[in-house]
Amino acid sequence: MKNKAVKCCPFSPKECSKECALHIDPDDLNEVVRNKLASIGVIDRENGICALKNLSLCMDRILYEELSGFLK
């Protein structure tokens, strides 16, 4: 997950960084949690992730699992 592109905040035209209250900094996470999330591609070990993006990914996964079970 070594994407070097600048990630923009969904609320302002600024870079998504540690200054935003919604940013999840990998340094704030437990080392085990950070490594597990990074190994499955949820969070970047160096850059972190926006909490709203993380919530969106979680909800997408829940919807996918529910609908795929429903359509079988």
N, C-alpha and C positions, 0 to 999 in steps of 0.2 A: 504494500500500500504506500509506495513511495511517490505519490502524486505531488509534484512541486507547484501546481497551479494555486494561485491565490484564491482562497475560499471567501466568498462574500457573505455578509450578514443578511438574513432575510428581511430585516427591518430598516436597514440603512445601507448606503453604498460604501460601507467601510469593510475592511478586512475582518473576518471572523477570528478573533484573537482572545487572549486571556483577559483583556479589559472588559469584555462583555460578560454580563451575569449569566447568560445562557450557555457559555462555553464550558465544556467539560475538559479540564486540563488533565492529561494523563498522570501528572505528578500528584494530583489529588486522590488518585485511585490506589487501592492496595496493589502491590506488585503482582500477586497471583491473578487478581481480577483483570488488571491491565494486560497481562500476557495472554490470558484466555480470550479476551475481547479482541486483541490484536491478531491472534492466531486465526480467528474466524473472519477477520476483515471488518469488524464493526468499528474499531477505533484505530487511529494511527498512533503509534507509540511516541512520536515526537510532536505531532500537531494537535491531537485531540479531535473533538467533534462538537458540533452544536447540539444542545440538548433537544431542540425541536426536530432536528434531522434524525437524531437517535430515536425519538418517540415515533416519528413517522415510519422509520424502518421497522420498528417493533409492531406497530399497528398493521403495516402492510403484510408482515409475516403472519400475524394472527388471522387476518382476512384470507390470505392465501390458504392457510391450513384448514380453516373452516369451510371455505368454498370447495377446495379439492376433496374434502371428505364428503361434502354434500353432493357433489357431482358424480361420485363413484357409484 
